[in-house]
Amino acid sequence: MSSVIRVGIGVLVHKSQDNVRVLIAKRPDTGVLPGYWEFPGGKLEPNESLEHCVVREFEEELGAKVRILSQLDSVLHKYDYGTVELNPFFCEWLGGELQNHAVVDHQWVRPEDLLNFSFPEANTKLVEQVIRELTHGMALAS
């Protein structure tokens, strides 16, 4: 039996007045799940917390400094190559200029527009949850 690949994911939200955007990034055209859009994140390293993983991945992938705000529901998904456990968190941007270090593109999009992008299959429930949370005003109320 293969082990579960634990992944920390950050849903970085920018909110101003009634305008809400989330950051998505495009995976490179080579490697695992090439060319898909995703919320930034990556594999959990040994002895690392999920929260630290998300903060580290944002810095490595995009040069951004973020702070964890709250956790969303985890998602377990089985691929041919193994099972992944997505552990998503809403995040706040603390600074750093966004740069494509380990991604080929990034965009700020409205939550309802997430459905217009190709995400890996494991992200389906997460995308639905983000849209629901951010369009019904439950998350990050100010």
C-alpha positions as CSV (number, residue, x, y, z in Angstrom):
1,M,0.0,0.0,0.0
2,S,1.4,3.4,-0.9
3,S,1.5,6.2,1.5
4,V,-0.6,9.4,1.3
5,I,1.1,12.4,-0.1
6,R,0.3,15.3,2.3
7,V,0.1,18.7,0.7
8,G,-0.3,22.2,2.2
9,I,-2.2,24.6,0.1
10,G,-2.8,28.3,0.4
11,V,-5.8,30.2,-0.8
12,L,-4.5,33.7,-0.8
13,V,-7.3,36.2,-0.7
14,H,-7.3,39.9,-1.5
15,K,-10.4,41.8,-0.5
16,S,-11.2,45.5,-1.0
17,Q,-14.7,46.9,-0.6
18,D,-16.9,44.3,-2.4
19,N,-14.1,43.1,-4.6
20,V,-12.7,39.7,-3.7
21,R,-9.8,38.0,-5.6
22,V,-7.9,34.8,-5.0
23,L,-4.4,34.0,-6.3
24,I,-3.9,31.0,-8.6
25,A,-0.7,29.8,-10.2
26,K,0.0,27.7,-13.3
27,R,2.1,24.6,-13.0
28,P,5.1,24.1,-15.3
29,D,4.4,22.2,-18.6
30,T,6.6,19.3,-17.4
31,G,6.5,17.2,-14.2
32,V,3.4,16.0,-12.3
33,L,0.1,17.4,-13.5
34,P,1.7,19.7,-16.1
35,G,-0.1,22.9,-17.2
36,Y,-2.9,22.9,-14.6
37,W,-3.8,25.9,-12.5
38,E,-3.7,25.5,-8.7
39,F,-3.7,27.3,-5.5
40,P,0.0,27.6,-4.4
41,G,1.4,24.9,-2.1
42,G,3.3,21.7,-2.1
43,K,4.4,18.6,-0.3
44,L,4.8,18.5,3.4
45,E,8.5,18.0,4.4
46,P,9.4,15.7,7.4
47,N,8.8,17.3,10.8
48,E,7.1,20.3,9.1
49,S,3.6,21.7,10.1
50,L,1.1,22.2,7.4
51,E,1.0,25.9,8.2
52,H,4.8,26.2,7.8
53,C,4.6,24.2,4.5
54,V,2.1,26.7,3.1
55,V,4.2,29.7,4.1
56,R,7.4,28.1,2.8
57,E,5.8,27.2,-0.6
58,F,4.5,30.7,-1.2
59,E,8.0,32.1,-0.7
60,E,9.6,29.4,-2.9
61,E,7.1,29.5,-5.7
62,L,6.1,33.1,-5.8
63,G,8.3,35.2,-3.5
64,A,5.3,36.1,-1.4
65,K,5.1,36.3,2.4
66,V,1.8,35.1,3.7
67,R,0.1,34.5,7.1
68,I,-2.4,31.7,7.7
69,L,-5.9,32.9,8.6
70,S,-8.0,29.7,8.8
71,Q,-8.1,26.1,7.7
72,L,-10.6,24.8,5.1
73,D,-11.8,21.2,4.8
74,S,-9.1,18.7,3.8
75,V,-9.6,16.7,0.6
76,L,-8.4,13.1,0.0
77,H,-8.0,12.1,-3.7
78,K,-6.7,9.0,-5.3
79,Y,-4.6,9.3,-8.5
80,D,-3.0,6.4,-10.5
81,Y,0.4,7.4,-9.0
82,G,-0.9,7.6,-5.4
83,T,-3.2,9.3,-3.0
84,V,-3.0,13.0,-2.1
85,E,-4.3,14.8,0.9
86,L,-4.9,18.4,0.3
87,N,-4.8,20.6,3.4
88,P,-6.0,24.1,2.4
89,F,-5.8,27.3,4.4
90,F,-7.1,30.8,3.7
91,C,-4.1,33.2,3.8
92,E,-3.3,36.9,4.0
93,W,-0.6,38.5,1.9
94,L,2.0,40.2,4.1
95,G,4.4,41.4,1.3
96,G,6.9,40.5,-1.3
97,E,6.7,41.1,-5.0
98,L,4.9,38.3,-6.8
99,Q,7.3,36.5,-9.1
100,N,7.0,33.2,-11.0
101,H,9.9,31.2,-9.4
102,A,8.4,27.7,-9.6
103,V,5.3,28.4,-11.6
104,V,4.9,29.7,-15.2
105,D,2.1,32.2,-14.5
106,H,-0.1,33.6,-11.7
107,Q,-3.4,35.5,-11.8
108,W,-5.8,37.2,-9.3
109,V,-9.3,36.0,-10.2
110,R,-12.8,36.4,-8.8
111,P,-13.9,33.2,-6.9
112,E,-16.7,32.6,-9.3
113,D,-14.3,32.7,-12.2
114,L,-12.2,29.7,-10.8
115,L,-14.5,27.4,-12.8
116,N,-13.0,28.8,-16.0
117,F,-9.6,27.4,-15.2
118,S,-8.3,23.8,-15.5
119,F,-7.4,22.5,-12.0
120,P,-6.2,19.0,-11.2
121,E,-9.0,16.6,-10.4
122,A,-8.2,16.6,-6.7
123,N,-9.0,20.3,-6.5
124,T,-12.6,20.0,-7.6
125,K,-14.1,20.0,-4.1
126,L,-11.6,22.6,-2.9
127,V,-12.5,25.0,-5.7
128,E,-16.2,24.5,-5.0
129,Q,-15.6,25.2,-1.3
130,V,-13.6,28.3,-2.0
131,I,-16.3,29.7,-4.2
132,R,-19.0,28.9,-1.7
133,E,-17.1,30.4,1.3
134,L,-16.1,33.6,-0.5
135,T,-19.2,34.3,-2.5
136,H,-21.5,33.8,0.5
137,G,-19.5,36.1,2.7
138,M,-18.8,33.5,5.3
139,A,-15.0,33.6,5.1
140,L,-12.9,36.6,5.9
141,A,-15.7,38.8,6.9
142,S,-14.5,42.4,7.6
